[in-house]
Amino acid sequence: MNLPGLAVRNIYRNPVRLALTVAGVAVALLTFVTLRTAVMSWDEAKNYTLKDRLVTRHKITFVMDLPKNYADDVRDLKGADGKPLIRASTFLNWFGGKDPAHENDFFATIAADHNTFLTVYDEIKIPDDQLKAFNETRNGAVVGDLLATKFNWKVGDNITLESPIYGLRENGEPWTFKIVGLYSTTSKAVDRQTFYFRWDYMNDGVRAEAKDRVGWIASRSVDAAHAAEVTAAIDKRFDDADTQTLTQDEASFFQGFMGMVSSVLAIMSYLSYIILAILGLILANAISMSVRERTNEYASMKAIGFHAKTLASLILTESTLIALAGAIPGVILSYLIVDVALGDFLEYNLANFFPVFRVKIWTYAEAVAAATVIGLFAGIVPALTVARLNVVENLRRVA
Amino acid sequence: MSAEQSKSVGSAISIKGVVKEFTRGGQTLRVLNSLDLEVPEGSFEALMGPSGSGKSTLLNLIAGLDKPTSGEITVAGARLDRMSDAEITSWRAANVGIVFQSYNLLPVLTALENVELPLLLHKMTSAERKKRAQIALEIVGLSDRMGHYPRMLSGGQEQRVAIARAIVNDPKVIIGDEPTGDLDRNSADEILKLFEQLNRELGKTIIMVTHDPEAAERATVIRRLNKGVLA
């Protein structure tokens, strides 16, 4: 028998309280790990973007469009030495389409210039025969393989979408598309649940004032190392025009586009620390109750000759051990629920937001370290109480 | 060391002019009033007196659990009134064994482990601790109950474990605060026999507070305290 052994014995005194405290710690850590993983996964999404891929949009807001001829100007941009700055460019529009058959399921619908799209987004892979069909079919669409699986769409299917942005086609007909291909991707930066269709088909159908307008221009700089200078050069090109632009690398554009979500994630980040505070309160309460019930024992131990610091260490050891006892199932639960179940689900269904939703080893370490430190802190007040315990008063209370 | 030898050495406890005052609700209450006491080494003394006479206060001062307002207290050669709290705690671990009325054993430890507890404060191997605890339990007649938890023992047996815990460090002085107060007559007799044995055979100085005249009769000296003064 030794003092750490005594701390362990004390932990098991009240099995029900121990089980509830351990469960509380485990659930708190599971929540902490989930929130941290969501925040980190979001941050990680930008790591999958390409540094040389630039996005040019209206300077004021993403919602406002640009003249189509800007795409040509961007493509032809040259440096001071007369060499091209851009090696490929394309233009796209957010269509905001919805499938009436899947009213509540969101998926991105984007009109893309079929001639140049894949030169900029070369991670998107479409079988040759399907790409040929896309080029030959004006209302052709290529959809992500995951989206096709989700809605049970096949090549050859005709799909009608509604667009709250563009309404019906100019001739009063609905927007009908023919799925001519399914794409996959070699990069996690590209969502596998997007519905791409030909920009010229959209341009044919929109009202006169919306024709030859593009939502944004995506381009690839010749030299990724000088992408920042190229973004400045693009915006400078349109400085004196009626419509000015804002060009960003893909990561910045992505984050700006999802600004609202970023705010939610910032709140989630704060929440994760609030969860830790709650964890501290759970532990502090359990330890305080346990110590209060044993005041007479500590008084008699002091009477026997145990120093205040020894008893305080005993209590701190106990509170830290309880925290660790909760941290272990917390980590196991986090692995099973966040890493395995939730990770698979989110990577499949929300790949563009959470391309990799897996708990990092660092997050596990952070959770265990946080539990340990909080366990230690939770024991401080009871430890100080026992350290200052008046032996005579407390022994008299027992007698 | 025999009792006769130890008695010839001098005082185990020497108290000179001790005053102890408590402040309650803004009023100062003098519990011990210029008290003098000499307890020779190897004696077995009972301290009696009505409730509120100050006997427990005196016992706490002798055990180093409390400090006097003024006066000198020397126990086992150490001036307690001059020592810091930490010094007294260390001194207590080596020189005093305390037996409480309500035993105060740790319920999560076996009898053997409870007796081992004070030895954790000293540098010794686990095997040595265990051996000394076993010897202490044999002395109190509980060698067959070493693995029992307090809840498995009778009140008398629990108090004997507490006595084993008090003597395991081989202290010079044993202090008993109503050690038979929670026990029936037979169990109390066994405890008192044990005290007599520790005093007679091991030469321990024992000072015991009791309300029980029969228990007090077993001591070699009976002192009576009244209103903070020894009669």
Interface residues (C-beta under 8 A of the other chain):
Chain A: M1 N2 L3 L6 R9 N10 Y12 R13 N296 E297 A299 S300 M301 K302 A303 I304 G305 F306 H307 A308 T310 V391 V392 L395 R396 V398 A399
Chain B: S56 N60 A63 L65 D66 D85 A86 T89 S90 R92 A93 A94 I98 F100 Q101 S102 N104 L106 P107 V108 L109 E113 E116 L117 P118 L120 L121 S126 R129 R165 D177 E178 G181
